Amino acid sequence: MPGVEVWQIGNEGGFLAAPVNVTAAGNRLLLSPAERADVIVDLTYVPLGNHVLSNVGPDEPFGGGVPEIDFDVADPATTGQVLQFRVVPAAAPDPTTPPQYLVLPPVPPLPVETVTRRLALIEEVSRFFDDAPAEAELGTIEWDSGAGVGAWRHFEWRAPVTENPAAGATEIWELYNVTADAHPIHIHEVIFEVVNRQDIVVFEDQKQVQINPASPPTPPEPWETGFKDTVVAYPEQVTRVRAQFNTAGQFVWHCHIVEHEDNEMMRPYRIGPLQPGQPI
């Protein structure tokens, strides 16, 4: 849309730390399934007429990268069209504060974590088709500090709870993505801070991972500041989030791609002790 200016001020968990200039990033905002963005769209310099908000994500599994360089964009005649704007002459002056001058409420920091959990995002390859995943799964990483590697183990939905934070505890969850696709991971009942991401080395035959020593951690993107409830975990990376688990009970964490969460990429987790009526 020529002349448009877009600023993001919030996401799933509330306000960002400061307004983010989406226009400076080519007027593109990366959103995976379940992620949300509160944006201010300035149409002051947009020509009168009809304009379409486009989807430039792929019509296939997303693994990260740049549209039209790393993947083909969505079909512009169908899935590439999201919303039509009909720009007409202004009826009155705009009295609002320009978004770049907004002062957003401060984001309160979470307490320092007392536990770090290493978790795995896994795909089981089909026994009948080459390079075709048959099932998406979640699991845990058992870390060998001496060897500097972690072995992953998958768990089905019906397996006992493996994540049981104490009520009120703050934890870092490290999401090791050993698959070829990006996964939007949603943790119920909490909002969290995105801490950083870091490249990993995947040894698929041994079902092991290690941190890539040549890869320093990268901070969250500007639009990921503040609090979130869903985060994109990229392939061959560990994505770290920090959350405080205040509400005792039994909940779930899962990938928010429907085909994945309905195909074993969802696990129960419990905050606090087992309570009457909770499945075990």
C-alpha positions in Angstrom: 0.0 0.0 0.0 1.9 3.1 -1.2 2.4 5.9 1.4 1.2 3.8 4.4 3.0 4.1 7.8 2.6 1.3 10.4 3.7 1.2 14.0 3.2 -1.7 16.4 2.5 -0.9 20.0 1.4 -4.3 21.5 1.3 -8.1 21.2 -0.4 -11.0 23.0 0.7 -10.0 26.5 0.0 -6.2 26.3 2.1 -3.2 25.3 5.6 -3.4 23.8 8.5 -1.7 25.6 8.3 1.1 22.9 6.6 1.6 19.6 8.1 -0.4 16.7 8.3 1.2 13.3 7.0 -1.6 11.0 7.4 0.7 7.9 11.2 0.7 8.5 11.1 -3.1 8.0 9.4 -2.8 4.6 5.9 -2.7 6.1 6.2 -6.4 6.8 5.3 -8.0 10.1 6.0 -11.6 10.8 3.1 -13.4 12.6 2.7 -17.1 13.1 -0.6 -18.8 13.9 -1.9 -17.5 17.3 0.5 -14.5 17.5 -1.3 -11.1 17.7 -0.1 -7.6 17.0 -1.7 -4.2 18.0 -0.8 -1.8 15.3 -1.5 1.8 14.4 -2.0 2.3 10.7 -1.4 5.9 9.4 -3.2 6.4 6.0 -2.5 10.1 5.7 -0.4 9.8 2.6 -2.1 6.8 1.0 -3.8 7.6 -2.3 -7.6 7.4 -2.3 -9.0 4.1 -3.6 -8.9 0.4 -2.7 -5.8 -1.2 -1.3 -5.2 -4.8 -0.2 -3.3 -6.0 2.9 -1.2 -8.9 1.6 0.1 -12.1 3.0 3.6 -12.7 1.8 4.1 -15.9 3.9 4.4 -19.2 2.0 1.7 -21.6 1.1 3.9 -24.4 2.5 5.6 -25.1 5.8 7.6 -22.1 7.0 11.2 -22.4 8.1 12.2 -18.8 8.4 13.9 -16.5 5.8 13.0 -13.7 3.5 9.9 -13.8 1.1 10.8 -14.4 -2.6 14.4 -15.2 -1.6 14.1 -18.1 0.7 10.5 -19.2 -0.2 7.7 -18.4 -2.7 5.1 -16.1 -1.3 1.4 -17.0 -1.0 -0.8 -17.1 -4.1 -1.7 -13.4 -4.7 -5.1 -14.3 -6.2 -6.2 -16.3 -3.1 -4.2 -16.9 0.1 -2.1 -13.8 -0.5 -5.1 -11.5 0.1 -6.1 -10.7 3.7 -8.1 -7.5 3.9 -9.2 -4.6 1.6 -8.8 -1.0 2.7 -11.1 1.6 1.1 -9.4 5.0 1.5 -11.7 8.0 1.3 -11.2 11.7 2.0 -10.8 12.5 5.7 -14.0 13.7 7.4 -12.2 15.7 10.1 -8.6 16.5 11.3 -6.9 13.7 13.2 -6.4 14.7 16.9 -4.4 11.6 17.9 -0.7 11.6 18.9 1.6 10.3 16.2 2.6 6.8 17.2 6.4 7.5 17.2 5.8 9.9 20.1 3.7 7.6 22.3 5.1 6.7 25.7 4.0 3.2 26.5 3.5 1.9 30.1 6.7 0.3 31.5 7.0 -3.5 31.2 7.6 -4.9 34.7 10.5 -7.4 34.8 9.9 -11.0 35.8 11.9 -12.4 38.8 15.1 -14.3 38.2 14.5 -17.9 37.1 15.2 -20.7 39.5 14.8 -23.6 37.0 15.8 -24.1 33.3 13.9 -26.8 31.4 15.2 -28.2 28.1 12.3 -29.3 25.8 12.3 -30.7 22.3 10.2 -30.1 19.2 10.3 -33.3 17.2 9.1 -34.8 14.0 9.0 -38.6 13.4 9.8 -39.4 9.8 7.5 -41.7 7.9 8.6 -45.3 7.4 6.9 -45.4 4.0 7.8 -42.1 2.3 11.2 -40.4 2.0 11.7 -37.2 3.9 8.0 -37.0 5.0 7.1 -36.4 8.6 4.5 -38.8 9.9 4.0 -37.2 13.3 4.9 -34.0 15.1 5.8 -34.5 18.8 7.1 -32.8 21.9 9.6 -34.1 24.4 12.4 -33.4 26.8 16.2 -33.0 26.5 18.4 -34.9 28.9 21.6 -32.8 29.0 25.1 -34.3 29.5 27.1 -31.3 30.7 30.4 -33.1 30.4 29.9 -34.0 26.8 28.0 -30.8 25.9 25.2 -32.6 24.2 21.6 -33.4 25.0 19.5 -36.5 24.0 15.9 -36.0 23.2 13.0 -38.2 24.1 9.5 -37.8 22.8 6.3 -38.2 24.8 2.7 -38.7 23.5 -0.2 -36.7 24.9 -1.3 -39.5 27.2 2.1 -39.8 28.9 2.5 -38.5 32.5 3.3 -34.9 33.0 7.0 -34.1 32.7 6.8 -30.3 33.3 5.7 -29.4 36.8 6.7 -25.9 37.9 6.1 -24.9 41.5 3.4 -22.3 42.0 4.9 -18.9 41.8 8.2 -20.1 40.3 10.0 -18.4 37.5 11.5 -20.7 34.9 13.3 -20.5 31.5 12.0 -23.0 29.0 14.5 -23.8 26.2 12.7 -25.0 23.1 15.1 -27.1 20.9 13.6 -27.4 17.4 15.1 -30.4 15.7 12.6 -30.4 12.9 12.8 -28.7 9.5 9.9 -26.3 10.1 9.2 -23.3 12.4 6.6 -24.0 15.1 4.5 -21.3 17.0 4.7 -22.6 20.6 1.9 -21.5 22.9 2.1 -22.1 26.7 -1.3 -21.9 28.4 -2.0 -19.8 31.5 1.2 -17.7 31.4 2.7 -14.8 29.5 6.4 -14.9 29.0 9.4 -12.9 27.9 11.4 -14.0 24.8 15.0 -14.2 26.1 17.0 -15.1 23.0 17.6 -17.7 20.3 20.7 -19.6 19.4 21.8 -22.0 16.6 22.1 -25.7 17.5 23.6 -28.7 15.8 21.3 -31.7 15.3 22.5 -35.2 15.2 19.4 -36.9 14.0 20.6 -40.5 13.9 21.7 -40.2 17.6 18.7 -38.1 18.6 21.1 -35.6 20.1 21.7 -31.8 20.0 24.4 -29.4 21.0 24.7 -25.7 21.1 26.6 -24.4 18.0 29.7 -22.9 19.6 30.2 -20.4 16.7 26.7 -19.0 17.2 26.1 -16.3 19.9 22.6 -15.9 21.3 20.5 -13.4 19.4 18.0 -11.1 21.2 14.3 -11.1 20.6 13.0 -9.1 17.6 11.8 -5.6 18.5 8.1 -6.7 18.0 8.7 -9.5 20.5 9.5 -7.3 23.5 7.1 -7.1 26.4 5.1 -10.2 27.2 3.9 -12.9 24.8 2.0 -16.2 25.0 3.2 -17.6 21.7 6.7 -17.6 20.2 8.1 -18.8 16.8 10.7 -21.5 17.4 12.8 -21.8 14.2 14.4 -25.0 12.9 17.9 -25.9 14.2 17.6 -23.3 16.9 16.9 -23.2 20.6 14.4 -20.5 21.6 14.5 -19.4 25.2 11.5 -17.9 27.1 11.1 -16.9 30.7 7.7 -17.2 32.5 6.4 -17.0 36.0 3.9 -19.8 36.8 1.5 -18.3 39.3 -1.8 -20.3 38.9 -1.8 -23.8 40.3 -3.6 -26.3 38.0 -3.2 -28.5 35.0 -2.8 -26.9 31.6 -1.2 -27.6 28.2 1.6 -26.3 26.0 1.6 -27.0 22.2 2.4 -26.0 18.7 -0.4 -23.7 17.3 -0.4 -25.2 13.8 -3.7 -27.2 13.9 -2.3 -30.2 12.0 0.5 -30.4 14.6 -1.3 -29.9 17.8 -3.9 -32.5 16.8 -1.2 -34.9 15.9 0.7 -35.3 19.2 2.4 -31.9 19.3 0.6 -31.0 22.5 1.5 -32.0 26.1 -0.1 -31.4 29.5 1.8 -29.6 32.2 1.1 -29.0 35.8 1.7 -25.9 38.1 2.0 -26.9 41.7 1.0 -30.2 43.3 -1.5 -32.7 41.9 -5.1 -31.6 42.7 -8.2 -33.7 42.9 -9.7 -34.4 39.5 -6.6 -33.7 37.5 -5.7 -36.5 35.1 -2.4 -38.3 36.0 
